[in-house]
């Protein structure tokens, strides 16, 4: 980025600070702060947390303790880094892509879109597998029916979900939004219901992951970082969050107010998720959690199959199916928008205006075929997170903001902080975990 561009960004940022004199007092806690804290809280807890206990507990006590220690700082500092990168951008209302284009140019935004699409679409594929496995497990264990052919089941599920969106996307999005807090409440309900099932097998030092995985402490960290980064990721929400705080409190107070709201949100998120993780893992043994990993199931489906509890047996798989469906649809919408933009822009570069109907047909064909194939193939869900989803999310959430802080002059005040080192290390180790998973 040249000097003129940097000065322009700084000048625009200064202008934004004086546009509105009717800012709220940033020293006080307002109703909108509560609204945003709850919105981030609801977004931060998604279906990814259903796989967190499996990685947390399958390695034994050490991995469980490390996830507990690392979860909050990884979640807080990585999303704070992204908020810092966005706060001075005049294109934040266009999402992270707009910010990247403003700071680094069109070529950088194209590269970012490719990485961003990869991070979203691998999650869509992963949830295709998870949905198929959840439905199959429910049919066999709860309905006591023969297992249906996987090729047919996976195709029916993928076509059904995409049909729901195509016939009423707006209504679907509203319903998904309404399901956020019931899902969180259901996690708490399940966690409390599991208390009578708690046992001490997880607390035995003989189950420490250095022995059970043979990887040592460093290997354990590499094992758990991708699932932590993935489970708590809600980076698409950060742009609109920062834009709103900037409009409400002014650019000078934006960073401090964002930090305050995010801290409240992430404390709530940490407490709820870790209570669910600990309650789930204490209800099983490390061997059970390894079996859940091998069976490629979410923790709720496995609990429903193994525990002798009528409530868990019925409620858990239904909660899992609804949660995974919600996450699949949400990520599919994001992936659809990225693919649509890419196809339309590609057509323009060739001097062709591709019809909307043609674009839609191309995208739907691609999604159905790829999701169906992957769901049928049944690759490891945690393997996808470790090798693809986690590292791609880490590149966007950890490494990209740190690069921007290093290169963009208007973000210079954030340089030299210890939290930056932590975020960089988390990002690099998560990417290394991807490389390690290939061998």
N, C-alpha and C positions, 0 to 999 in steps of 0.2 A: 504494500500500500504506500503510495507516494505522499509527500508532505502536504500537498494541497488537499488531498482527500482527507487526511487526518485533521487538518485545520477545519475543513468543512464539517466533519462529524462533531468536533468540539464546539464549533460555533452554533450548530443546530441544537446540540444538547443544552447549551447555555440559553438559547432562545426558548426552548421548551420549559425551562425552569421559571420563566417570568410570564408565560402566557396566561396563567390562571392565578389570580391572587386569592381565590376563594378556596384554598386548600384546607382540608381538615387538619386538626392539630395532631401531628405524628406522635406526640408524647402520650396521648390518650389511646385507650382501646375502644374502638368503635364497632357498631353492629356489622359493618361490612367486613371488618377484620375477622369476626366470628364466622361470618358466611364463607369467607375464603379459606379459613383454617379448616372448616368442615368439608368444603369442596375438595381441597387438596387431600384431606384425610380419606375421603371416599374414593378418590382417584388412585391414591397410593396403595390401597389394599385391593388387589385384583386376584384373579384365579391363579396367578403365579405363586401365591402363598400356599396353595394346596400342595405344592411340590417341595416347598422349603423344609418341612419337617423330615422329609425322606433323606435329603442330603445332610440335614443337621444331625439326625440321629443315626443314620446308617454307619457313620464313621465312629460312633461311640461318644463318650463323654467329652473328649477334647474338641471334636468338631461342633458339638452342641454349645460348649462354652465359648468357642471362638466366634460362632455366629452371633451369640448374645453380646459379646464384647464389640464386634465390628459392625453390627447392623445399623445402629444409630449414627455413628460417625460417617459411615459410607453413604447412607441415605441423605444425611443432612449436608455434608460438605460437597458432595457431588451436585446436588440440586441447587445449592447456594452458588456453586461455580457457574452453573448454567444461567442462573438469574443475574449474576454479575455481568456475564457476557452480553446479555440482552438489554440491560437497564439503560444504556446510553444510545441504543439503536433507535433510529427514526422509522425503522421498518419492522419493528417487533410485532405490529398487528398483522403482518404477513407470515408470522411464524418464524421458526428458527431459520428456514430457508431465506427469508427476506433479510434477516440479520447477517447471514453469511454473505449474501450477495452484496450488501452494503459495505461490509468490512473488507471483503477479499475479491469481489468481482463475480462475473457470471460463470466462469469456468469452475471456480471453487464451489459455487452453488450447485452446479451440475454433478460434481463429484459427491457433494454432500447428499444430494437427492438419491444417488445410487446407493450409498451406504445406508441412508435412512430407509429406503425401500427394502433393502436387504434385512435390516433390523426388524421391520414390521412384518414382512412376508414370511420370514422364518418362524415368527410367532404364530401366524395364521396356519402354517403347515403343522406346527407343533400341536396347536389346539385341535386340528383335524384328527390327529392321532389320539389325543386325550379324549375327545368326544366319542370316538369309535370305541375305545377301550372302556370308557365309563358306561356307555350304553350296553355293550356286550356283557360286561361284568354284572350289571343290574339284571339283565335278562336271565343270565345263568344262575346267579346266587340269590337274588331277591324274588324273582318271578318263577324260579325253578323250571325254566324252559330250556330246550336244546339251544346251543350256541348257533346263531344264524351265520350263514356264509359271510365272511368278512368283506368280500368284494361288494356284495349287495348292500350290507349294512352301511358301510362307509359311503357308498354312492348315494344312498337314500338320505343320509344325514347331511352330506355336503349340499346336495340339490335342495333339500328342505330348508336349510339355513339361508342359502342364497335366494331362494324363492321368497322367503319371508321379507328380506330386504327389498327385493325388486317390486313387491306389491305394496309396500308401505314403509319406506325408509324413515320418514319423519316420525311415524307412530312408534316404530321399533326403537328409534333412538330415545324417545321419551320414556318408553317402558324400561329400557336399559338404565336410564338415569334414575328411575324410580326404584330399581332393584338394588342400587348401590348400598344403601343403609340396611335394608333387610338382610343382604348378604353378610355384612359386617356383624349384625346382630346374631345371625345364625352361626357364625364362627364362634362368637362368645358363648352362645347356647351349647354348641357342641363341646367347646373346651370345658365348660362347667359340668356338663353331663359326663365327661370322661373322668372326672376326679375320683369317683369310686373305683375306677379301673387302674389307678396309678400303681406302679410297682417300682422296686429299687434296682432292677437289672441294669438300667441305663446309668445309674450312679456308681456302679462297680468299676473300679479302676482297671479291672481286667478287660473291660470293653473299650478302653481308650483307643482312638483311631490309629495311633502310630503302630499299634500291634495288628489291628484288624485290617488295615489297608496296606500296611507295609510302605507307606509313603513318607512318614516322618512329619514334623511340624510344618515345614515349607510346603510339602505336598498336600497337607490338609488345608492350608490356606488357599492354595490353587484350586482345590476341590470346591471350596465353599464360596469363594468370591463371585464367580459367575452367577450363581443362584441368588446371592444377596443383591447384586446389581440389577438382575432381571426382575426379581420379585417386587422390589420397591420402586421400580422405574415408573415415572409419570411425566417424563420430559415434555410431551406435547402440550401439557397444561401450563407450563412455566411461562411461555410467551404472553398469553392472555392475562395471567396473574400479574406479571411485572408491569404490563401496559396499564392495567387497572390501578395498581398502586401508584404509578407515576402520575396518572391523571387525578388521583384522589389526594395525594400528599405532596406532589412536586418532585422534581428529579433529585433535589438535594437530600430529601428524606426517604427516597425510594429504597435504597439499599438497606438502611436500618429497619424500616418497616417490613420489608420482605423477610429479613432475617428473623424479626420478632414473630411474624405470622407462621413462617416455616418451622420455627423451633417449637411452637405450640402444637402445630399439626403433627410433626414428626415424633414428638413425645407420645402423643395419643396413639399414633400408628405403631410405634415401637412396643408400647405396653400391650396393645390388643394382639398384634401379630406374635410377639414372643410368648404371651400367655397361651395362645393357640398352639404354637410350636412345642413348648415345654409340656403342655397337657397331652398333646398327641403322642409325643415321644415317650413320655412317662407311662403311657397306657400300653406300650408295646415294648419289645426288646430290640436290641440292635440287629438281631437276626431277622426279626419280623420286617424291619425297615429295609434291610437288604433284599428281602423277598419282594416287598412292594416295588423296589427299584427294578428287580428282574421282571416282575409282572407288568411293568410299565403303567402303573396305576397311580392316581392321586391318593393322597393320604386318606381322604374321606371314603373313597371306594374300598380301600384296603381295610379300614376300620369297620366298615359295614359288613365286610365278608368275614372278619376274624372275631369280632367281639360279640358276646352273647347279650346284646342289649337291643330290645325292640325299637327304642327311639332312634338309636344310632343306625340300626339296620335299615330302617325306612327313610329317615330324614337325610342321612349323610350322602347317599348317592344322588338323591334329588337335588340337594344343595350344590353338589359338585357339578352335576349336569347343567343346571341353570347358570352357575358362575362361569363355567367354561364356555357355554353358549354365548353369554354376554360378552366375554372377552374376545371370542372369535369374531363376533359381529362388529365389535368396536374396532378391532385391528383390520378387519376386512374393509371397512369403510375408509380407513386411512390409506390402506394399500391401493384401493380402487382409485382414490383421488390422485395419488402419485402416478399410477399407471396411465390414467386418463390424461394428465398434463404432459407426460412424456410422449405419448402417442400423438397428441395434437401438435406439440412442438416439433416432433420429428416430421410430421406431415407438412408443416409450414416451411421447414428448411428445404423441403423438396418441391415447394410451390404447390402443394396439394392441400385442399381443405377436406379433411376426413369427416364424414357425417357422424353425428353423435350415436346413431344406431349401430354403425359399423364399429365404432370404438367400444361400445358396450358389449357387442357380440365377441369381439376379440378378447376383451378382458375376462368375460364370463367363461369363455372356452378355456382360456389359460388357467383360471382359478379352479374350475371344476376338474380338469385333467390332472393338474399338479396336486391339488389337495386329495383327490381320490387316490392317486397313485401312492402318495406318501402315507395316507391313512391305512391303505391296504398293506403297504410294506412294513408298517409298524416299527419304525426306528425308535431307539431309546429317546424318550422325552427329555430326560436329564442330559443325555448326550447332545441333543440339539441345543439345549441351553448352554452347556459347557463349551461346545465347539463353535456355535454360530451366534445365537441370540445374545448371550451374555457379553461376549467380546464386542459385537457390533454396537450394542447399547452403551458399553463402556467407552468406546471410541467417541460417541456423540456426547455422552454425559460427563465424562471425565477429561479425556485428552483434548477434545476440540475447545472447550472453554479455557483450558490452561494455555493452549497455543494462542488463542485470541488475546488473552491477558498479556502474554509475552510480546505479541506483535502489534497490537492496536494501541496507539498512544493515549487515547481517551480512557483506556482501562489500566493505565500505568500505575495508578494508586493501589491496585490490588496485587502488585508484584511483591515478591520477597516475603510472603507469609508462609508459616509452617503448614497451614492447612492446604496450601497449593502443593506442597511436597507430598502430603498424604494422598491427595486426589490423583496426582500423577502416578504415584506408586500403585494405587488401587487399579487405575486404568491399565498400566503396563502389565501388572500381574494377571489381570483378567484376560488380557490378550494373550499372554504367555500360556494361560490355562488352555486356551484354544489350540495352541501349537502342541502342548503336551498331550491333549486328548487324542491327537492324531497318531500317537505312537504307543 
